[in-house]
Amino acid sequence: MIRPILLYGSPILRKEAQLVDVNDPTLPQLIQDLWDTMYNAEGVGLAAPQIGVSLQVFVVDAAPLQPPDEPPFKGIFINPQIIGSSPTCVPHEEGCLSIPGLREKIYRPDSIEVFYYDENGQPVQARFAGIVARIIQHEYDHLLGRLFIDYLSPIKKQLIRARLREIQQGLIEVQYPTL
């Protein structure tokens, strides 16, 4: 089911999400709703808090942004923890379905190691690099109540303040349902 995506200014986007019971019978439907909502909005990742559910789960389909020589990555992350990261940070322009129409260059580690549970409740520990690592870090931040704009300099934040106010007031037109 396609759900509305919460926009910048919604309090749940700034709240740390709760751990998920991997045996929760409603979890498969939440995961399906995340996929449906993300694909409807033409995103590459979506976290549960973005659809108003304060639980530690997100989905990623990096294929649209991956280089053609890389195998496409698609995954479900439940109760993830970033347990390691490269000391090398690289810039890349990021956007967010909860902050439509705004894209900014953000520096993030170019590789990370993540411990998480998959959709079957199985523990996984894996290393990710490149655009896949970036998307995972972006979605992971949503579980901690952080947004990509938090990484901007004070001057850059000042420059986008009016745009954020427009988003918060619902004055930005998007092609997907929002709240």
N, C-alpha and C positions, 0 to 999 in steps of 0.2 A: 504494500500500500504506500502510495506517495504521501508523505507528510510535509507540512509547512516547515521551512527552514527559519530558525530564529535569526533575527538581524542584530547587528551591533547595538548595544544598549540593553539587551535582554539580560537580566541578572544571572540567569543560569549559565551564561557563557563565561562568567567570571567566578564560578563556583567550582571547587574541586569535586570531581565525580566520585561516586561510591563504587567499591569493588562489586563485581558481578558474581553471583552464584552460577557456576558453569552448568549446574543441573537445573537451573530455573526453566520451567516448561515454556515460559514466554520468550526466552532468548532467541530461538530460531525465527520467530515472527519479527522481533526487533531487528535482527540481522537482515532479514529479507526487506524490511521497511527501509533500512539504511541503504541497501543496494538500489531499491526502486527509486528512492528519493535522490540519491547521488546521480544515477544515470539520467533521471528526468531533468536534473539541473545541469547536466553535462559536466559534472565534477570528476575528479580523480581520487577523492578521498572524502569521507564524511564521518564525523564522530557523533555518538549518541546525544551529547548535550546540545548539538546543533539542531536536533529535532525535539528538544524539550525533555530528554530522558537523561537524568544525571547518573549515568552508569559508565564504567570504564570499558567501552567497546567502540571500535571504529573499523571501517572497511577501506580498502585501498585497491584501486585498479590503475596502475601506473602506465599501462600500455600506450595510451595516447601521447604521453610525453617521453617515452623511452626511445633511445636510438634504435634504428631498425636492426642493428646487429645484436641487440640484447634480447634474451627471451622475455616475453611479456610477464609482468608480475601482477598477481591478484591475490589478496589475502584478507583474512579476518583476524583482528587482534583483540583479545579479551584479557583484561587486567594486565596490560603490558607494562614493562619496566625497561627503560634504557639503562643498561648496565655498563656500557662503555662507549666511548666515542673517539674518533680521530682528533688529534690536536690541530689538524689542518681544517680551517674553515674556508668555505668558498661562497661567493655571492651568487644569487639567483633571484630573479623577479618572482615574487609570490603574490597570490590573490587568495580570496576566501569566499565561499558561498554565503557566509554570514556578513561579509563586508563587500557587497557587490560593487563592481566598477572601480575598485581601488587595487592597484598593483604597485608593489615597492620592492626594491632590492634588499634582500635579507641575507646575512652571513650565517651559515650553519656548518657544523662538522660534515665533512664529505663522506664519512662512513660511521656507522653505529652498530652496536651489538644490542639485541633486544631479547628479553625473556618474556614470553606471553603464552596464552592458551589459545588453541585454535578452535574452530567451530564444533569440534568433537570433544572439547574439554581436555585435549592432550597438551602437555607442556611442550613448548618449543623454545629453543635458543638458537638465534641465527644472526649473522652479520649481513648488513645491507649497505649498499654504496650508491653514489650518484643520485639520480632523481628519485629513486625508490626510498633511499634514506631520508631525503628532504621531505617527501610527502608524509612518511611515517612520523618524523619529528613534528611536522606541522599539526597532524591529527593528534599526536600524543599531547601536545601543548593544550589542545582543547580539553583534555581530561583533567588538566591541572588548573583550568580557568585562565589560561594565557592565550593571547591572540598574536598573530604575526606582527601587528603594529607595535607591540610592546618592545620589539627589538630596534625600533627606530630611534634616532637621536631626538633630543628635545626640540631642536629646530625643525626637523622633518615632521614631528608630531604637530607642531604649531601650524605648519603649512597645510596639513590635511584636516585640521580641526573642523573647518566649515563643511567639508565633504562628509566627515563622520557624523556631523549634526544632521545633514540631509538624510543619511542612511538611517539614523536613529529615529527620525521623524517619518520614515516611510516615503520619502520624496523621490527615491530612486526606483526607476521602473526595471523590473526583472521578468524573465520568462518562466519563472517557477514560483510556486506558492510560498509565501513568507509570513512571518508573524513579527 
